[in-house]
Amino acid sequence: MDYLIVSVASLFAGFVDSIVGGGGLILVPALFATFPNAHPATLFGTNKGASVWGTGFATWQYSRRVALRWQALWPAATAGLLGSLAGAWLVTVIAPDFLRKALPIVLLLVLLYTLYKKELGYQHAPRFSGAAEQWTGAGIGLSIGFYDGFFGPGAGSFLVFLFVRILGYDFLHASAAAKLVNTATNLSALALFIAKGHIWWHFAVVMAVANVLGSLLGTRMALRHGTGFVRSVFLLVVTALILKTGLDAFSR
């Protein structure tokens, strides 16, 4: 029964994550509910062991149908990997509790801004090119990668928003770009968890298969329905993140 519960959760997480990020909103609570006595680091490591495959396959799927701006995305992915390692190291020194109350407020601002700017993310009109785009992309990757390693919730959605707002991508291209950076940050976090022995391979393998299936379904829907669909899912996921992180922060 445990395998069934976490596999179904992983499938839905892969579906959501492949569109706009936020799959951890589904899979991490499912793992904690199913294994309440397990070490948190082991559950986080098992989550990464599954989700890295979903984001990786989503990146591959998007790259076949969406013209990705690789000259900016490789620096962003590399910076994201390094930032995630730095954040994961810092969390072993400083607890990220101070972010719990700030996170739902920041997410609320992102939601309100996106709702206010009704045309935001509908047109793909990159604002930068060459070195300017590379450095800007690297800055986004480094900052969100650091946040992902240090704290984590909503990292994929933040990536999508920043690629739209700062780089001028539409939501479909931003989601595709975010998958590459997310794959890099997941890999670095997973490497750390593996080194520390915090992963259940017997669950991670089964969950990875389910996550990839969900990812393929979500990517196909995003590609079929386009930017408007991705934007709508983004708004739903950010709203859910606000509710979840708000309850976690202010109900204690």
LOZAFI-938055 format. One line per field, with one value per residue: x negated, y negated, z of N, C-alpha, C in turn; residue in one letter; residue number from 1. Coordinates in steps of 0.02 Angstrom, whole numbers. Layout:
n.u: [X_...]
n.v: [Y_...]
n.w: [Z_...]
ca.u: [X_...]
ca.v: [Y_...]
ca.w: [Z_...]
c.u: [X_...]
c.v: [Y_...]
c.w: [Z_...]
aa: [A_...]
i: [NUM_...]
REM end
This chain:
n.u: [-41_-99_-188_-98_-30_-133_-178_-69_-57_-180_-163_-62_-132_-239_-166_-113_-232_-299_-234_-225_-308_-316_-285_-331_-243_-146_-209_-304_-227_-149_-245_-288_-170_-149_-261_-285_-379_-503_-670_-679_-772_-796_-674_-666_-777_-734_-625_-691_-762_-664_-600_-699_-711_-588_-592_-703_-661_-556_-624_-690_-579_-520_-625_-622_-515_-506_-591_-728_-832_-980_-1105_-1089_-1032_-1118_-1220_-1133_-1085_-1204_-1244_-1133_-1150_-1269_-1226_-1126_-1200_-1272_-1168_-1115_-1223_-1226_-1107_-1140_-1203_-1132_-965_-821_-707_-663_-617_-492_-377_-391_-383_-245_-197_-280_-247_-113_-125_-183_-77_25_-36_-47_87_128_52_114_76_-45_-172_-114_-166_-312_-452_-605_-708_-843_-1005_-1148_-1292_-1228_-1106_-1153_-1220_-1115_-1027_-1109_-1114_-981_-973_-1070_-1021_-891_-927_-1007_-908_-826_-909_-925_-798_-673_-522_-414_-513_-523_-413_-449_-559_-496_-417_-517_-588_-490_-457_-581_-668_-582_-517_-382_-252_-258_-387_-461_-428_-484_-619_-640_-634_-757_-848_-794_-819_-957_-973_-906_-988_-1107_-1065_-1020_-1140_-1205_-1119_-1132_-1267_-1264_-1190_-1052_-931_-800_-817_-735_-606_-626_-656_-537_-449_-511_-483_-344_-343_-404_-309_-200_-260_-281_-148_-104_-191_-155_-23_-47_-119_-24_83_26_-34_68_133_26_2_124_118_4_52_146_62_-25_69_110_-13_-26_79_41_-92_-62_25_-63_-156_-86_-2_-59]
n.v: [61_-61_-83_-104_-222_-322_-313_-353_-484_-532_-524_-621_-730_-738_-771_-901_-969_-967_-1060_-1189_-1184_-1153_-1025_-967_-1009_-915_-787_-786_-812_-694_-593_-621_-599_-465_-403_-440_-427_-428_-490_-662_-707_-592_-572_-688_-664_-548_-600_-689_-594_-539_-649_-712_-638_-659_-799_-799_-721_-802_-916_-864_-830_-958_-1021_-965_-1022_-1156_-1306_-1325_-1442_-1408_-1467_-1553_-1472_-1366_-1431_-1474_-1353_-1295_-1389_-1376_-1245_-1261_-1358_-1288_-1189_-1272_-1325_-1208_-1171_-1281_-1264_-1167_-1235_-1351_-1367_-1373_-1436_-1569_-1603_-1550_-1625_-1731_-1678_-1643_-1773_-1831_-1747_-1781_-1912_-1886_-1817_-1917_-2015_-1947_-1927_-2059_-2107_-2071_-2031_-1976_-1866_-1809_-1840_-1795_-1875_-1897_-1998_-2019_-1982_-1883_-1910_-1983_-1918_-1795_-1823_-1876_-1767_-1677_-1741_-1728_-1588_-1560_-1626_-1569_-1437_-1433_-1465_-1351_-1247_-1288_-1308_-1288_-1265_-1304_-1339_-1304_-1372_-1504_-1514_-1505_-1622_-1724_-1705_-1742_-1875_-1946_-1904_-1905_-1799_-1696_-1604_-1468_-1449_-1492_-1396_-1282_-1320_-1331_-1198_-1142_-1210_-1172_-1034_-1032_-1089_-994_-883_-919_-931_-800_-729_-769_-715_-579_-560_-576_-468_-476_-418_-316_-191_-88_-138_-257_-219_-160_-268_-358_-308_-327_-466_-509_-465_-547_-669_-663_-663_-788_-877_-853_-902_-1037_-1076_-1053_-1138_-1262_-1431_-1503_-1402_-1355_-1471_-1480_-1363_-1395_-1502_-1432_-1340_-1426_-1489_-1377_-1351_-1466_-1449_-1327_-1353_-1463_-1411_-1322_-1412_-1503_-1434_-1381]
n.w: [0_37_-68_-172_-133_-127_-258_-337_-289_-333_-471_-495_-446_-537_-651_-622_-592_-714_-788_-723_-612_-432_-392_-277_-181_-182_-175_-67_56_48_64_196_265_241_293_438_539_486_449_409_311_237_175_98_15_-51_-118_-206_-278_-356_-420_-497_-612_-674_-703_-785_-897_-937_-978_-1091_-1172_-1193_-1260_-1385_-1447_-1419_-1448_-1365_-1279_-1275_-1255_-1149_-1054_-1016_-936_-835_-784_-737_-641_-558_-510_-434_-344_-277_-211_-123_-47_10_89_178_248_336_431_467_518_413_462_472_349_333_366_279_151_104_89_-8_-115_-129_-175_-299_-360_-361_-440_-562_-592_-603_-711_-847_-974_-956_-997_-1110_-1233_-1320_-1303_-1291_-1188_-1182_-1254_-1306_-1203_-1102_-1082_-1042_-920_-846_-844_-775_-652_-609_-603_-505_-389_-368_-367_-252_-157_-175_-130_2_59_-22_-57_-192_-283_-421_-474_-446_-531_-658_-654_-645_-763_-852_-810_-801_-907_-1014_-1074_-1139_-1051_-1085_-1144_-1033_-937_-997_-995_-858_-819_-858_-773_-650_-655_-642_-513_-437_-459_-395_-261_-242_-255_-139_-40_-69_-41_96_131_133_64_2_-100_-148_-144_-215_-347_-398_-380_-466_-594_-598_-584_-701_-796_-760_-787_-926_-970_-922_-988_-1120_-1120_-1092_-1205_-1302_-1271_-1246_-1205_-1133_-1060_-979_-905_-832_-754_-682_-602_-524_-456_-385_-302_-226_-164_-86_6_67_118_195_293_354_406_490_574_681]
ca.u: [0_-144_-213_-43_-17_-186_-183_-15_-77_-236_-136_-30_-185_-273_-120_-112_-300_-320_-200_-247_-342_-272_-269_-346_-183_-107_-247_-336_-178_-129_-298_-287_-109_-155_-317_-291_-435_-566_-711_-658_-822_-787_-615_-685_-821_-693_-587_-736_-779_-610_-583_-751_-697_-532_-614_-748_-622_-518_-671_-700_-518_-514_-679_-605_-459_-512_-658_-759_-889_-1031_-1162_-1074_-1009_-1172_-1247_-1082_-1084_-1267_-1239_-1083_-1181_-1316_-1186_-1091_-1250_-1287_-1109_-1111_-1275_-1208_-1052_-1169_-1231_-1079_-897_-785_-641_-644_-586_-426_-324_-401_-368_-177_-188_-313_-206_-53_-144_-191_-9_60_-69_-30_158_133_23_153_42_-111_-190_-79_-209_-382_-492_-665_-732_-916_-1039_-1220_-1318_-1179_-1058_-1188_-1232_-1050_-1004_-1150_-1093_-918_-988_-1108_-979_-839_-961_-1024_-846_-803_-950_-920_-730_-644_-454_-398_-572_-507_-367_-489_-598_-452_-399_-574_-603_-439_-460_-646_-697_-534_-492_-312_-249_-278_-461_-487_-421_-535_-684_-643_-646_-829_-879_-770_-854_-1024_-970_-888_-1046_-1156_-1037_-1020_-1209_-1219_-1081_-1162_-1331_-1248_-1153_-982_-886_-775_-818_-680_-549_-644_-653_-466_-423_-540_-445_-280_-356_-417_-245_-163_-296_-267_-79_-100_-227_-114_33_-72_-137_36_128_-12_-51_125_142_-28_15_179_93_-41_93_174_10_-47_123_104_-73_-11_121_2_-146_-31_47_-123_-192_-48_42_-100]
ca.v: [0_-119_-94_-131_-292_-368_-312_-396_-553_-549_-534_-687_-780_-745_-806_-972_-996_-974_-1117_-1253_-1174_-1146_-956_-952_-1024_-853_-727_-790_-796_-623_-554_-632_-568_-392_-381_-494_-417_-427_-551_-708_-710_-533_-583_-738_-632_-504_-644_-712_-537_-529_-709_-731_-604_-693_-863_-784_-701_-861_-957_-831_-838_-1028_-1039_-939_-1060_-1227_-1332_-1349_-1487_-1371_-1509_-1582_-1422_-1328_-1468_-1475_-1286_-1286_-1432_-1346_-1188_-1286_-1392_-1237_-1159_-1320_-1329_-1146_-1174_-1331_-1241_-1126_-1282_-1397_-1343_-1421_-1450_-1639_-1610_-1519_-1676_-1776_-1644_-1653_-1844_-1840_-1712_-1821_-1968_-1858_-1803_-1980_-2047_-1910_-1941_-2129_-2112_-2019_-2008_-1951_-1797_-1784_-1851_-1776_-1930_-1902_-2067_-2022_-1935_-1878_-1907_-2011_-1865_-1743_-1845_-1882_-1698_-1648_-1771_-1696_-1519_-1559_-1646_-1520_-1375_-1440_-1458_-1282_-1207_-1310_-1303_-1247_-1268_-1353_-1358_-1298_-1426_-1565_-1514_-1522_-1693_-1767_-1700_-1783_-1946_-1978_-1888_-1920_-1738_-1680_-1553_-1403_-1449_-1498_-1331_-1239_-1342_-1316_-1126_-1129_-1234_-1129_-971_-1044_-1098_-929_-839_-937_-912_-727_-707_-780_-667_-513_-559_-570_-406_-491_-402_-248_-175_-43_-181_-308_-192_-154_-336_-391_-286_-362_-537_-518_-459_-610_-723_-658_-685_-861_-912_-847_-948_-1106_-1088_-1052_-1195_-1323_-1479_-1519_-1346_-1356_-1528_-1463_-1314_-1433_-1538_-1383_-1313_-1478_-1496_-1320_-1361_-1518_-1418_-1277_-1383_-1507_-1369_-1297_-1466_-1542_-1393_-1352]
ca.w: [0_39_-136_-213_-113_-148_-331_-362_-273_-377_-538_-496_-437_-601_-697_-604_-596_-783_-818_-692_-548_-375_-380_-207_-142_-180_-157_-1_109_43_95_268_293_235_336_488_585_448_453_355_257_196_134_48_-32_-92_-162_-259_-318_-404_-459_-545_-676_-706_-731_-840_-956_-960_-1016_-1156_-1210_-1214_-1307_-1451_-1477_-1402_-1463_-1304_-1287_-1239_-1236_-1084_-1007_-986_-878_-782_-753_-700_-582_-515_-477_-383_-292_-237_-166_-70_-3_48_141_228_290_389_479_489_504_370_491_462_283_331_365_222_88_77_71_-73_-165_-139_-218_-366_-386_-375_-497_-623_-606_-623_-778_-881_-1035_-937_-1015_-1169_-1291_-1310_-1329_-1248_-1180_-1185_-1299_-1294_-1135_-1054_-1066_-1006_-851_-812_-832_-722_-589_-590_-584_-442_-332_-355_-348_-181_-119_-180_-85_71_86_-74_-83_-243_-323_-492_-492_-446_-593_-713_-649_-660_-835_-886_-791_-813_-973_-1066_-1105_-1125_-998_-1111_-1148_-965_-905_-1026_-970_-787_-810_-862_-711_-596_-659_-615_-440_-409_-462_-343_-197_-239_-242_-68_-1_-79_-4_167_141_146_9_-1_-171_-167_-157_-264_-415_-416_-385_-525_-652_-594_-594_-773_-830_-748_-822_-998_-980_-910_-1042_-1180_-1114_-1097_-1275_-1343_-1255_-1252_-1152_-1091_-1015_-930_-860_-788_-705_-639_-553_-478_-414_-338_-252_-181_-124_-36_58_103_156_245_349_389_440_539_616_735]
c.u: [-43_-170_-160_-32_-70_-195_-130_-32_-133_-213_-104_-82_-223_-232_-121_-180_-321_-289_-226_-288_-292_-252_-282_-288_-140_-147_-276_-286_-155_-181_-297_-226_-115_-209_-330_-351_-503_-604_-692_-707_-814_-727_-629_-730_-783_-650_-630_-755_-727_-601_-636_-740_-639_-552_-661_-711_-580_-562_-681_-638_-509_-565_-664_-553_-464_-584_-687_-821_-948_-1089_-1152_-1059_-1065_-1206_-1198_-1081_-1146_-1266_-1188_-1110_-1227_-1278_-1151_-1139_-1265_-1229_-1103_-1164_-1254_-1154_-1078_-1198_-1178_-1011_-859_-717_-617_-609_-513_-370_-330_-377_-297_-164_-220_-272_-142_-67_-153_-123_26_30_-49_43_167_108_55_120_-26_-120_-153_-122_-281_-426_-553_-694_-807_-943_-1113_-1238_-1268_-1129_-1091_-1198_-1166_-1022_-1043_-1131_-1028_-932_-1023_-1063_-926_-869_-981_-962_-822_-843_-939_-850_-686_-574_-443_-456_-557_-462_-403_-531_-556_-435_-456_-594_-552_-451_-525_-672_-647_-508_-416_-311_-271_-355_-492_-483_-473_-604_-693_-658_-720_-864_-859_-805_-923_-1022_-950_-947_-1095_-1130_-1037_-1089_-1227_-1183_-1110_-1226_-1320_-1207_-1079_-940_-864_-769_-758_-616_-565_-637_-581_-435_-449_-502_-378_-289_-368_-352_-203_-194_-281_-196_-73_-133_-186_-55_11_-89_-75_77_92_-15_8_139_90_-18_70_157_45_-2_123_122_-15_6_119_43_-62_28_80_-52_-119_-7_-12_-156_-152_-1_4_-93]
c.v: [-63_-136_-126_-205_-339_-368_-356_-470_-576_-562_-603_-743_-792_-783_-881_-1004_-1009_-1035_-1183_-1244_-1165_-1074_-935_-965_-962_-796_-730_-778_-723_-578_-560_-599_-492_-365_-433_-487_-417_-493_-597_-709_-650_-541_-636_-707_-585_-543_-668_-654_-520_-589_-729_-698_-637_-759_-851_-764_-759_-907_-929_-840_-909_-1046_-1016_-982_-1135_-1249_-1364_-1391_-1459_-1415_-1543_-1529_-1380_-1365_-1469_-1408_-1274_-1327_-1404_-1286_-1211_-1320_-1342_-1203_-1206_-1325_-1267_-1144_-1222_-1306_-1193_-1170_-1327_-1368_-1395_-1443_-1522_-1650_-1587_-1571_-1723_-1744_-1655_-1725_-1858_-1806_-1750_-1880_-1945_-1845_-1867_-2016_-2013_-1923_-2012_-2139_-2057_-1992_-1978_-1878_-1769_-1790_-1832_-1829_-1940_-1973_-2073_-1973_-1933_-1874_-1933_-1958_-1810_-1761_-1851_-1813_-1665_-1676_-1741_-1625_-1515_-1574_-1595_-1452_-1376_-1431_-1386_-1237_-1224_-1299_-1263_-1258_-1323_-1373_-1356_-1354_-1493_-1570_-1535_-1596_-1739_-1764_-1741_-1857_-1980_-1966_-1899_-1858_-1734_-1621_-1484_-1398_-1453_-1432_-1282_-1256_-1323_-1242_-1110_-1150_-1191_-1061_-977_-1051_-1033_-882_-855_-919_-836_-700_-714_-729_-597_-507_-549_-507_-417_-481_-328_-228_-132_-82_-230_-282_-187_-222_-372_-372_-323_-437_-552_-513_-522_-668_-723_-681_-761_-900_-911_-896_-1020_-1123_-1092_-1115_-1262_-1369_-1494_-1465_-1346_-1413_-1513_-1413_-1348_-1469_-1490_-1356_-1364_-1490_-1439_-1326_-1413_-1488_-1370_-1308_-1431_-1468_-1343_-1351_-1496_-1501_-1362_-1394]
c.w: [0_-31_-180_-197_-139_-224_-362_-349_-319_-448_-544_-488_-501_-652_-684_-614_-668_-816_-788_-629_-492_-360_-308_-161_-134_-149_-87_56_108_75_171_300_292_282_390_535_550_458_395_296_210_150_81_-6_-79_-141_-221_-306_-370_-450_-510_-613_-712_-738_-790_-904_-982_-1001_-1086_-1200_-1237_-1267_-1378_-1486_-1467_-1416_-1400_-1319_-1246_-1217_-1169_-1032_-977_-929_-820_-746_-711_-636_-532_-476_-420_-326_-247_-189_-108_-21_40_103_196_275_344_444_510_471_463_397_477_395_283_327_306_157_63_56_3_-128_-180_-184_-290_-399_-405_-435_-562_-642_-632_-695_-821_-944_-1020_-959_-1075_-1232_-1274_-1344_-1284_-1248_-1190_-1237_-1281_-1221_-1084_-1034_-1026_-932_-813_-796_-776_-654_-563_-565_-517_-383_-316_-338_-275_-137_-118_-133_-12_101_38_-100_-135_-288_-398_-516_-493_-510_-652_-712_-668_-733_-875_-873_-811_-884_-1030_-1103_-1096_-1076_-1022_-1114_-1078_-928_-931_-999_-897_-775_-812_-798_-652_-596_-628_-539_-405_-407_-406_-274_-188_-224_-169_-25_-8_-40_71_182_153_83_15_-74_-192_-179_-214_-336_-440_-426_-447_-588_-655_-609_-668_-813_-822_-785_-896_-1013_-974_-966_-1106_-1178_-1122_-1170_-1319_-1333_-1251_-1192_-1106_-1040_-960_-880_-810_-734_-657_-584_-502_-430_-364_-284_-202_-136_-70_22_100_146_209_305_389_431_498_583_674_798]
aa: [M_D_Y_L_I_V_S_V_A_S_L_F_A_G_F_V_D_S_I_V_G_G_G_G_L_I_L_V_P_A_L_F_A_T_F_P_N_A_H_P_A_T_L_F_G_T_N_K_G_A_S_V_W_G_T_G_F_A_T_W_Q_Y_S_R_R_V_A_L_R_W_Q_A_L_W_P_A_A_T_A_G_L_L_G_S_L_A_G_A_W_L_V_T_V_I_A_P_D_F_L_R_K_A_L_P_I_V_L_L_L_V_L_L_Y_T_L_Y_K_K_E_L_G_Y_Q_H_A_P_R_F_S_G_A_A_E_Q_W_T_G_A_G_I_G_L_S_I_G_F_Y_D_G_F_F_G_P_G_A_G_S_F_L_V_F_L_F_V_R_I_L_G_Y_D_F_L_H_A_S_A_A_A_K_L_V_N_T_A_T_N_L_S_A_L_A_L_F_I_A_K_G_H_I_W_W_H_F_A_V_V_M_A_V_A_N_V_L_G_S_L_L_G_T_R_M_A_L_R_H_G_T_G_F_V_R_S_V_F_L_L_V_V_T_A_L_I_L_K_T_G_L_D_A_F_S_R]
i: [1_2_3_4_5_6_7_8_9_10_11_12_13_14_15_16_17_18_19_20_21_22_23_24_25_26_27_28_29_30_31_32_33_34_35_36_37_38_39_40_41_42_43_44_45_46_47_48_49_50_51_52_53_54_55_56_57_58_59_60_61_62_63_64_65_66_67_68_69_70_71_72_73_74_75_76_77_78_79_80_81_82_83_84_85_86_87_88_89_90_91_92_93_94_95_96_97_98_99_100_101_102_103_104_105_106_107_108_109_110_111_112_113_114_115_116_117_118_119_120_121_122_123_124_125_126_127_128_129_130_131_132_133_134_135_136_137_138_139_140_141_142_143_144_145_146_147_148_149_150_151_152_153_154_155_156_157_158_159_160_161_162_163_164_165_166_167_168_169_170_171_172_173_174_175_176_177_178_179_180_181_182_183_184_185_186_187_188_189_190_191_192_193_194_195_196_197_198_199_200_201_202_203_204_205_206_207_208_209_210_211_212_213_214_215_216_217_218_219_220_221_222_223_224_225_226_227_228_229_230_231_232_233_234_235_236_237_238_239_240_241_242_243_244_245_246_247_248_249_250_251_252]
REM end
